[in-house]
Amino acid sequence: MHRKFPWLIALFWAAVVLLLVLDWRVSTPHDRFAEPPPLALGNGPAADAGHCSLDPVKPNSR
């Protein structure tokens, strides 16, 4: 099998490596301890009760 554009493949991988190195040098260090627990991502603090225990909202109260 003969590749037609080996320079294009080399250029692609050089660009990928260049972008990875640039991203690694420019970005701020990641603090892996400043993250929420895995099961609470996006939920904030755990609630004391479920939504069914809240007071019902009257239709005209808004």
PDB file with one MODEL, atoms N, CA, C and O in Angstrom:
MODEL        1
ATOM      1  N   MET A   1       0.842  -1.183   0.000  1.00  0.00           N
ATOM      2  CA  MET A   1       0.000   0.000   0.000  1.00  0.00           C
ATOM      3  C   MET A   1       0.887   1.247   0.000  1.00  0.00           C
ATOM      4  O   MET A   1       1.764   1.400   0.850  1.00  0.00           O
ATOM      5  N   HIS A   2       0.653   2.096  -0.928  1.00  0.00           N
ATOM      6  CA  HIS A   2       1.450   3.313  -1.085  1.00  0.00           C
ATOM      7  C   HIS A   2       0.603   4.521  -0.685  1.00  0.00           C
ATOM      8  O   HIS A   2      -0.482   4.734  -1.226  1.00  0.00           O
ATOM      9  N   ARG A   3       1.108   5.308   0.266  1.00  0.00           N
ATOM     10  CA  ARG A   3       0.384   6.504   0.693  1.00  0.00           C
ATOM     11  C   ARG A   3       0.729   7.660  -0.236  1.00  0.00           C
ATOM     12  O   ARG A   3       1.884   7.853  -0.614  1.00  0.00           O
ATOM     13  N   LYS A   4      -0.286   8.412  -0.589  1.00  0.00           N
ATOM     14  CA  LYS A   4      -0.091   9.496  -1.549  1.00  0.00           C
ATOM     15  C   LYS A   4       0.469  10.755  -0.893  1.00  0.00           C
ATOM     16  O   LYS A   4       1.252  11.478  -1.510  1.00  0.00           O
ATOM     17  N   PHE A   5       0.078  11.021   0.344  1.00  0.00           N
ATOM     18  CA  PHE A   5       0.461  12.278   0.983  1.00  0.00           C
ATOM     19  C   PHE A   5       1.073  12.030   2.360  1.00  0.00           C
ATOM     20  O   PHE A   5       0.439  12.348   3.365  1.00  0.00           O
ATOM     21  N   PRO A   6       2.277  11.476   2.441  1.00  0.00           N
ATOM     22  CA  PRO A   6       2.881  11.257   3.764  1.00  0.00           C
ATOM     23  C   PRO A   6       3.206  12.572   4.467  1.00  0.00           C
ATOM     24  O   PRO A   6       3.205  12.626   5.697  1.00  0.00           O
ATOM     25  N   TRP A   7       3.482  13.626   3.715  1.00  0.00           N
ATOM     26  CA  TRP A   7       3.766  14.919   4.323  1.00  0.00           C
ATOM     27  C   TRP A   7       2.519  15.510   4.964  1.00  0.00           C
ATOM     28  O   TRP A   7       2.613  16.232   5.957  1.00  0.00           O
ATOM     29  N   LEU A   8       1.347  15.207   4.401  1.00  0.00           N
ATOM     30  CA  LEU A   8       0.097  15.703   4.962  1.00  0.00           C
ATOM     31  C   LEU A   8      -0.206  15.012   6.288  1.00  0.00           C
ATOM     32  O   LEU A   8      -0.694  15.644   7.225  1.00  0.00           O
ATOM     33  N   ILE A   9       0.082  13.730   6.364  1.00  0.00           N
ATOM     34  CA  ILE A   9      -0.113  12.991   7.613  1.00  0.00           C
ATOM     35  C   ILE A   9       0.856  13.507   8.673  1.00  0.00           C
ATOM     36  O   ILE A   9       0.470  13.696   9.827  1.00  0.00           O
ATOM     37  N   ALA A  10       2.104  13.734   8.290  1.00  0.00           N
ATOM     38  CA  ALA A  10       3.092  14.270   9.227  1.00  0.00           C
ATOM     39  C   ALA A  10       2.711  15.674   9.683  1.00  0.00           C
ATOM     40  O   ALA A  10       2.887  16.012  10.853  1.00  0.00           O
ATOM     41  N   LEU A  11       2.194  16.487   8.780  1.00  0.00           N
ATOM     42  CA  LEU A  11       1.749  17.837   9.127  1.00  0.00           C
ATOM     43  C   LEU A  11       0.574  17.791  10.097  1.00  0.00           C
ATOM     44  O   LEU A  11       0.513  18.585  11.036  1.00  0.00           O
ATOM     45  N   PHE A  12      -0.351  16.875   9.879  1.00  0.00           N
ATOM     46  CA  PHE A  12      -1.493  16.723  10.776  1.00  0.00           C
ATOM     47  C   PHE A  12      -1.033  16.374  12.187  1.00  0.00           C
ATOM     48  O   PHE A  12      -1.454  17.012  13.152  1.00  0.00           O
ATOM     49  N   TRP A  13      -0.167  15.362  12.314  1.00  0.00           N
ATOM     50  CA  TRP A  13       0.282  14.942  13.644  1.00  0.00           C
ATOM     51  C   TRP A  13       1.170  15.994  14.303  1.00  0.00           C
ATOM     52  O   TRP A  13       1.154  16.130  15.526  1.00  0.00           O
ATOM     53  N   ALA A  14       1.931  16.726  13.526  1.00  0.00           N
ATOM     54  CA  ALA A  14       2.724  17.822  14.088  1.00  0.00           C
ATOM     55  C   ALA A  14       1.811  18.918  14.632  1.00  0.00           C
ATOM     56  O   ALA A  14       2.095  19.499  15.680  1.00  0.00           O
ATOM     57  N   ALA A  15       0.717  19.204  13.926  1.00  0.00           N
ATOM     58  CA  ALA A  15      -0.243  20.205  14.400  1.00  0.00           C
ATOM     59  C   ALA A  15      -0.937  19.732  15.671  1.00  0.00           C
ATOM     60  O   ALA A  15      -1.163  20.528  16.582  1.00  0.00           O
ATOM     61  N   VAL A  16      -1.276  18.453  15.744  1.00  0.00           N
ATOM     62  CA  VAL A  16      -1.915  17.912  16.950  1.00  0.00           C
ATOM     63  C   VAL A  16      -0.971  18.026  18.140  1.00  0.00           C
ATOM     64  O   VAL A  16      -1.371  18.474  19.214  1.00  0.00           O
ATOM     65  N   VAL A  17       0.274  17.622  17.950  1.00  0.00           N
ATOM     66  CA  VAL A  17       1.255  17.702  19.038  1.00  0.00           C
ATOM     67  C   VAL A  17       1.502  19.154  19.432  1.00  0.00           C
ATOM     68  O   VAL A  17       1.613  19.460  20.619  1.00  0.00           O
ATOM     69  N   LEU A  18       1.587  20.044  18.461  1.00  0.00           N
ATOM     70  CA  LEU A  18       1.788  21.463  18.747  1.00  0.00           C
ATOM     71  C   LEU A  18       0.628  22.035  19.563  1.00  0.00           C
ATOM     72  O   LEU A  18       0.852  22.776  20.519  1.00  0.00           O
ATOM     73  N   LEU A  19      -0.598  21.700  19.196  1.00  0.00           N
ATOM     74  CA  LEU A  19      -1.759  22.190  19.945  1.00  0.00           C
ATOM     75  C   LEU A  19      -1.803  21.619  21.358  1.00  0.00           C
ATOM     76  O   LEU A  19      -2.166  22.330  22.295  1.00  0.00           O
ATOM     77  N   LEU A  20      -1.443  20.356  21.524  1.00  0.00           N
ATOM     78  CA  LEU A  20      -1.409  19.766  22.862  1.00  0.00           C
ATOM     79  C   LEU A  20      -0.351  20.427  23.742  1.00  0.00           C
ATOM     80  O   LEU A  20      -0.606  20.720  24.910  1.00  0.00           O
ATOM     81  N   VAL A  21       0.822  20.657  23.186  1.00  0.00           N
ATOM     82  CA  VAL A  21       1.887  21.317  23.948  1.00  0.00           C
ATOM     83  C   VAL A  21       1.492  22.749  24.277  1.00  0.00           C
ATOM     84  O   VAL A  21       1.710  23.206  25.399  1.00  0.00           O
ATOM     85  N   LEU A  22       0.918  23.459  23.322  1.00  0.00           N
ATOM     86  CA  LEU A  22       0.479  24.828  23.567  1.00  0.00           C
ATOM     87  C   LEU A  22      -0.595  24.875  24.651  1.00  0.00           C
ATOM     88  O   LEU A  22      -0.546  25.736  25.529  1.00  0.00           O
ATOM     89  N   ASP A  23      -1.548  23.974  24.601  1.00  0.00           N
ATOM     90  CA  ASP A  23      -2.595  23.922  25.616  1.00  0.00           C
ATOM     91  C   ASP A  23      -2.013  23.596  26.983  1.00  0.00           C
ATOM     92  O   ASP A  23      -2.430  24.171  27.989  1.00  0.00           O
ATOM     93  N   TRP A  24      -1.069  22.692  27.027  1.00  0.00           N
ATOM     94  CA  TRP A  24      -0.460  22.293  28.293  1.00  0.00           C
ATOM     95  C   TRP A  24       0.344  23.436  28.902  1.00  0.00           C
ATOM     96  O   TRP A  24       0.354  23.603  30.121  1.00  0.00           O
ATOM     97  N   ARG A  25       1.021  24.230  28.059  1.00  0.00           N
ATOM     98  CA  ARG A  25       1.851  25.326  28.562  1.00  0.00           C
ATOM     99  C   ARG A  25       1.016  26.537  28.992  1.00  0.00           C
ATOM    100  O   ARG A  25       1.390  27.231  29.938  1.00  0.00           O
ATOM    101  N   VAL A  26      -0.095  26.798  28.323  1.00  0.00           N
ATOM    102  CA  VAL A  26      -0.872  28.010  28.568  1.00  0.00           C
ATOM    103  C   VAL A  26      -1.905  27.822  29.680  1.00  0.00           C
ATOM    104  O   VAL A  26      -2.189  28.767  30.416  1.00  0.00           O
ATOM    105  N   SER A  27      -2.463  26.638  29.813  1.00  0.00           N
ATOM    106  CA  SER A  27      -3.558  26.429  30.759  1.00  0.00           C
ATOM    107  C   SER A  27      -3.069  26.457  32.203  1.00  0.00           C
ATOM    108  O   SER A  27      -1.904  26.185  32.492  1.00  0.00           O
ATOM    109  N   THR A  28      -3.988  26.794  33.096  1.00  0.00           N
ATOM    110  CA  THR A  28      -3.665  26.818  34.522  1.00  0.00           C
ATOM    111  C   THR A  28      -3.629  25.397  35.062  1.00  0.00           C
ATOM    112  O   THR A  28      -4.304  24.519  34.525  1.00  0.00           O
ATOM    113  N   PRO A  29      -2.859  25.158  36.106  1.00  0.00           N
ATOM    114  CA  PRO A  29      -2.799  23.809  36.675  1.00  0.00           C
ATOM    115  C   PRO A  29      -4.156  23.382  37.230  1.00  0.00           C
ATOM    116  O   PRO A  29      -4.899  24.196  37.780  1.00  0.00           O
ATOM    117  N   HIS A  30      -4.458  22.132  37.082  1.00  0.00           N
ATOM    118  CA  HIS A  30      -5.733  21.583  37.532  1.00  0.00           C
ATOM    119  C   HIS A  30      -5.608  21.131  38.981  1.00  0.00           C
ATOM    120  O   HIS A  30      -4.717  20.351  39.318  1.00  0.00           O
ATOM    121  N   ASP A  31      -6.506  21.623  39.842  1.00  0.00           N
ATOM    122  CA  ASP A  31      -6.530  21.192  41.238  1.00  0.00           C
ATOM    123  C   ASP A  31      -7.524  20.044  41.345  1.00  0.00           C
ATOM    124  O   ASP A  31      -8.733  20.272  41.384  1.00  0.00           O
ATOM    125  N   ARG A  32      -7.032  18.828  41.391  1.00  0.00           N
ATOM    126  CA  ARG A  32      -7.918  17.666  41.380  1.00  0.00           C
ATOM    127  C   ARG A  32      -8.661  17.472  42.685  1.00  0.00           C
ATOM    128  O   ARG A  32      -9.576  16.651  42.752  1.00  0.00           O
ATOM    129  N   PHE A  33      -8.290  18.213  43.734  1.00  0.00           N
ATOM    130  CA  PHE A  33      -8.979  18.079  45.012  1.00  0.00           C
ATOM    131  C   PHE A  33     -10.099  19.100  45.177  1.00  0.00           C
ATOM    132  O   PHE A  33     -10.818  19.050  46.175  1.00  0.00           O
ATOM    133  N   ALA A  34     -10.270  20.008  44.248  1.00  0.00           N
ATOM    134  CA  ALA A  34     -11.303  21.039  44.335  1.00  0.00           C
ATOM    135  C   ALA A  34     -12.524  20.668  43.506  1.00  0.00           C
ATOM    136  O   ALA A  34     -13.126  21.538  42.878  1.00  0.00           O
ATOM    137  N   GLU A  35     -12.892  19.423  43.492  1.00  0.00           N
ATOM    138  CA  GLU A  35     -14.039  18.965  42.713  1.00  0.00           C
ATOM    139  C   GLU A  35     -15.102  18.379  43.638  1.00  0.00           C
ATOM    140  O   GLU A  35     -14.780  17.898  44.724  1.00  0.00           O
ATOM    141  N   PRO A  36     -16.354  18.417  43.219  1.00  0.00           N
ATOM    142  CA  PRO A  36     -17.404  17.809  44.039  1.00  0.00           C
ATOM    143  C   PRO A  36     -17.296  16.288  44.007  1.00  0.00           C
ATOM    144  O   PRO A  36     -16.622  15.732  43.139  1.00  0.00           O
ATOM    145  N   PRO A  37     -17.953  15.616  44.942  1.00  0.00           N
ATOM    146  CA  PRO A  37     -17.968  14.154  44.894  1.00  0.00           C
ATOM    147  C   PRO A  37     -18.588  13.675  43.579  1.00  0.00           C
ATOM    148  O   PRO A  37     -19.440  14.369  43.024  1.00  0.00           O
ATOM    149  N   PRO A  38     -18.188  12.518  43.072  1.00  0.00           N
ATOM    150  CA  PRO A  38     -18.653  12.057  41.758  1.00  0.00           C
ATOM    151  C   PRO A  38     -20.166  11.904  41.639  1.00  0.00           C
ATOM    152  O   PRO A  38     -20.710  12.094  40.552  1.00  0.00           O
ATOM    153  N   LEU A  39     -20.852  11.572  42.711  1.00  0.00           N
ATOM    154  CA  LEU A  39     -22.294  11.349  42.623  1.00  0.00           C
ATOM    155  C   LEU A  39     -23.099  12.624  42.808  1.00  0.00           C
ATOM    156  O   LEU A  39     -24.324  12.590  42.687  1.00  0.00           O
ATOM    157  N   ALA A  40     -22.461  13.737  43.095  1.00  0.00           N
ATOM    158  CA  ALA A  40     -23.179  14.986  43.312  1.00  0.00           C
ATOM    159  C   ALA A  40     -22.806  16.039  42.274  1.00  0.00           C
ATOM    160  O   ALA A  40     -22.939  17.233  42.541  1.00  0.00           O
ATOM    161  N   LEU A  41     -22.351  15.630  41.118  1.00  0.00           N
ATOM    162  CA  LEU A  41     -21.950  16.595  40.098  1.00  0.00           C
ATOM    163  C   LEU A  41     -23.145  17.417  39.628  1.00  0.00           C
ATOM    164  O   LEU A  41     -24.125  16.862  39.131  1.00  0.00           O
ATOM    165  N   GLY A  42     -23.070  18.705  39.781  1.00  0.00           N
ATOM    166  CA  GLY A  42     -24.111  19.600  39.311  1.00  0.00           C
ATOM    167  C   GLY A  42     -25.322  19.706  40.215  1.00  0.00           C
ATOM    168  O   GLY A  42     -26.255  20.444  39.899  1.00  0.00           O
ATOM    169  N   ASN A  43     -25.337  18.997  41.321  1.00  0.00           N
ATOM    170  CA  ASN A  43     -26.508  19.013  42.181  1.00  0.00           C
ATOM    171  C   ASN A  43     -26.384  19.978  43.347  1.00  0.00           C
ATOM    172  O   ASN A  43     -27.399  20.311  43.958  1.00  0.00           O
ATOM    173  N   GLY A  44     -25.215  20.431  43.677  1.00  0.00           N
ATOM    174  CA  GLY A  44     -25.032  21.293  44.830  1.00  0.00           C
ATOM    175  C   GLY A  44     -25.165  20.482  46.103  1.00  0.00           C
ATOM    176  O   GLY A  44     -25.017  19.260  46.077  1.00  0.00           O
ATOM    177  N   PRO A  45     -25.441  21.141  47.214  1.00  0.00           N
ATOM    178  CA  PRO A  45     -25.574  20.397  48.472  1.00  0.00           C
ATOM    179  C   PRO A  45     -26.811  19.502  48.464  1.00  0.00           C
ATOM    180  O   PRO A  45     -27.815  19.804  47.819  1.00  0.00           O
ATOM    181  N   ALA A  46     -26.715  18.417  49.181  1.00  0.00           N
ATOM    182  CA  ALA A  46     -27.835  17.475  49.238  1.00  0.00           C
ATOM    183  C   ALA A  46     -29.012  18.098  49.984  1.00  0.00           C
ATOM    184  O   ALA A  46     -28.825  18.796  50.982  1.00  0.00           O
ATOM    185  N   ALA A  47     -30.199  17.849  49.506  1.00  0.00           N
ATOM    186  CA  ALA A  47     -31.406  18.369  50.149  1.00  0.00           C
ATOM    187  C   ALA A  47     -31.767  17.514  51.358  1.00  0.00           C
ATOM    188  O   ALA A  47     -31.390  16.345  51.448  1.00  0.00           O
ATOM    189  N   ASP A  48     -32.511  18.127  52.293  1.00  0.00           N
ATOM    190  CA  ASP A  48     -32.945  17.382  53.476  1.00  0.00           C
ATOM    191  C   ASP A  48     -34.130  16.484  53.168  1.00  0.00           C
ATOM    192  O   ASP A  48     -34.301  15.447  53.809  1.00  0.00           O
ATOM    193  N   ALA A  49     -34.938  16.859  52.211  1.00  0.00           N
ATOM    194  CA  ALA A  49     -36.124  16.071  51.889  1.00  0.00           C
ATOM    195  C   ALA A  49     -36.376  16.133  50.387  1.00  0.00           C
ATOM    196  O   ALA A  49     -35.815  16.975  49.685  1.00  0.00           O
ATOM    197  N   GLY A  50     -37.208  15.250  49.915  1.00  0.00           N
ATOM    198  CA  GLY A  50     -37.532  15.216  48.495  1.00  0.00           C
ATOM    199  C   GLY A  50     -38.509  16.308  48.113  1.00  0.00           C
ATOM    200  O   GLY A  50     -39.048  16.994  48.982  1.00  0.00           O
ATOM    201  N   HIS A  51     -38.742  16.475  46.829  1.00  0.00           N
ATOM    202  CA  HIS A  51     -39.647  17.523  46.358  1.00  0.00           C
ATOM    203  C   HIS A  51     -41.095  17.264  46.757  1.00  0.00           C
ATOM    204  O   HIS A  51     -41.900  18.195  46.792  1.00  0.00           O
ATOM    205  N   CYS A  52     -41.435  16.017  47.056  1.00  0.00           N
ATOM    206  CA  CYS A  52     -42.819  15.719  47.406  1.00  0.00           C
ATOM    207  C   CYS A  52     -43.164  16.182  48.821  1.00  0.00           C
ATOM    208  O   CYS A  52     -44.340  16.208  49.183  1.00  0.00           O
ATOM    209  N   SER A  53     -42.168  16.547  49.626  1.00  0.00           N
ATOM    210  CA  SER A  53     -42.461  16.983  50.985  1.00  0.00           C
ATOM    211  C   SER A  53     -42.610  18.498  51.085  1.00  0.00           C
ATOM    212  O   SER A  53     -42.852  19.019  52.174  1.00  0.00           O
ATOM    213  N   LEU A  54     -42.471  19.214  49.970  1.00  0.00           N
ATOM    214  CA  LEU A  54     -42.623  20.660  49.987  1.00  0.00           C
ATOM    215  C   LEU A  54     -44.099  21.031  50.065  1.00  0.00           C
ATOM    216  O   LEU A  54     -44.973  20.245  49.700  1.00  0.00           O
ATOM    217  N   ASP A  55     -44.357  22.239  50.545  1.00  0.00           N
ATOM    218  CA  ASP A  55     -45.733  22.720  50.597  1.00  0.00           C
ATOM    219  C   ASP A  55     -46.265  22.891  49.183  1.00  0.00           C
ATOM    220  O   ASP A  55     -45.536  23.350  48.304  1.00  0.00           O
ATOM    221  N   PRO A  56     -47.518  22.532  48.949  1.00  0.00           N
ATOM    222  CA  PRO A  56     -48.079  22.724  47.609  1.00  0.00           C
ATOM    223  C   PRO A  56     -48.199  24.212  47.279  1.00  0.00           C
ATOM    224  O   PRO A  56     -48.461  25.032  48.160  1.00  0.00           O
ATOM    225  N   VAL A  57     -48.007  24.547  46.023  1.00  0.00           N
ATOM    226  CA  VAL A  57     -48.093  25.932  45.568  1.00  0.00           C
ATOM    227  C   VAL A  57     -49.470  26.138  44.969  1.00  0.00           C
ATOM    228  O   VAL A  57     -49.902  25.370  44.109  1.00  0.00           O
ATOM    229  N   LYS A  58     -50.163  27.180  45.425  1.00  0.00           N
ATOM    230  CA  LYS A  58     -51.478  27.488  44.876  1.00  0.00           C
ATOM    231  C   LYS A  58     -51.308  28.097  43.489  1.00  0.00           C
ATOM    232  O   LYS A  58     -50.347  28.832  43.263  1.00  0.00           O
ATOM    233  N   PRO A  59     -52.214  27.814  42.553  1.00  0.00           N
ATOM    234  CA  PRO A  59     -52.064  28.311  41.178  1.00  0.00           C
ATOM    235  C   PRO A  59     -51.998  29.832  41.077  1.00  0.00           C
ATOM    236  O   PRO A  59     -51.295  30.345  40.207  1.00  0.00           O
ATOM    237  N   ASN A  60     -52.706  30.575  41.936  1.00  0.00           N
ATOM    238  CA  ASN A  60     -52.762  32.032  41.822  1.00  0.00           C
ATOM    239  C   ASN A  60     -51.753  32.733  42.720  1.00  0.00           C
ATOM    240  O   ASN A  60     -51.784  33.959  42.829  1.00  0.00           O
ATOM    241  N   SER A  61     -50.863  31.993  43.364  1.00  0.00           N
ATOM    242  CA  SER A  61     -49.946  32.617  44.314  1.00  0.00           C
ATOM    243  C   SER A  61     -48.711  33.213  43.643  1.00  0.00           C
ATOM    244  O   SER A  61     -47.907  33.853  44.321  1.00  0.00           O
ATOM    245  N   ARG A  62     -48.536  33.027  42.362  1.00  0.00           N
ATOM    246  CA  ARG A  62     -47.336  33.538  41.690  1.00  0.00           C
ATOM    247  C   ARG A  62     -47.533  34.886  41.147  1.00  0.00           C
ATOM    248  O   ARG A  62     -46.615  35.453  40.553  1.00  0.00           O
TER     249      ARG A  62
ENDMDL
END
